[in-house]
Amino acid sequence: MIGTCLNEQLQAISIFLSASSGHKFMAEFLEVGGVLTLLEVIGLKQAKELDKSEALKNLHFIANAGRKYKELICESYGIRAIAECLAKSKSEETQDACRNLLLMLAQGNPKFEVQVYKGLIALLPCSSPKAQQMAAQSLRVVQPIVKNANPSIVEPLLNLLKTLHLEVQFEAIELIKELMDYEVSGTLLSGLVGLLRPAKEDIIQKPDLLDDADVPKMNAPLPVFVQQAAAAKTIGILARDSNELAEKLIQLRVVHNLTYAMGNMDYADSQRQASISLEYLCRTFPIVDDHVRDAMGDNLYDLFMSNPETLYLNMNHVQADVLVSNKLNIPKLVDRVD
């Protein structure tokens, strides 16, 4: 399997597996352990990306032959092997082949569709941004097939919002939007609201003993602040999508937490995204507007409503402290109005 001409052998086999009259050959290939051999090739550390890609192509031909062939791949621990290959591969072509094969195994394969779904959830925390993007993308296709959302999807999906890769963040937000129709929506909403107030221990940066005090530092943003900004952005998107979701978010004290995030002088994007989302809630719900005006005071409120996108540029530390220490609590009042 790591000898000479592996790629040529795999290409030769693919001619027979893809042939319209190749069922007899496919049966013989499977009888001698062909599926296990192909799965082993894609898992070999020393195998070349080209060889893995060719092996995946052969697995694709086998899966394409029908449901019992898909089941055979899954029974041979294929889902795990393909998911691991997707997570570890350095080639986009190989990753793409893995993603397409997993999607194929999820469709028209009721016995193993949930296993494929769980395999894709397991890919969300992996270290490859491309694999994370593909996993989130694929989950949007597989979720309607499996019908019920698994609660284990919530934590890794919210953690994706820490990413600095905008294409991964986009897919995560799109998946969150689609999960609003499933039973995990409540957990996701309360999770998003919670991310607006990061835990103190996550914010404190440990001093680096090797730092030179005289050299100006270029700090990367803290992952919790990136996540805070992405949560504020997602909340705005969800609120615009549905008034019902906006009302649920208000019940979860989102106004209090958005106002808190607006005072984060350490990360401008958190302030900007929180301002934009809160402005929408103020313009949509008069009760929110009244409470926010009272909490901010007229000067800061006017500054905020005139241009929420640039508020962070014009805000001083005293005003930021007012926002961070706000005591806004609207849920009970919303109940009373309803």
Salt bridges, closest charged atoms under 4 A:
GLU28 OE2 - LYS24 NZ 2.94
GLU54 OE2 - LYS57 NZ 3.48
GLU71 OE2 - ARG67 NE 3.16
GLU75 OE2 - LYS111 NZ 3.50
GLU84 OE2 - ARG80 NE 3.14
GLU92 OE2 - LYS130 NZ 3.77
ASP96 OD1 - ARG99 NH2 2.35
GLU167 OE2 - HIS165 ND1 3.67
GLU171 OE1 - ARG140 NH1 2.85
GLU174 OE2 - LYS177 NZ 3.23
GLU178 OE2 - ARG140 NE 3.24
ASP211 OD2 - LYS217 NZ 3.43
GLU244 OE2 - LYS248 NZ 3.83
ASP269 OD1 - ARG272 NE 3.60
GLU279 OE2 - ARG283 NE 2.63
ASP298 OD1 - ARG293 NH1 3.72
GLU309 OE1 - ARG272 NH1 3.03
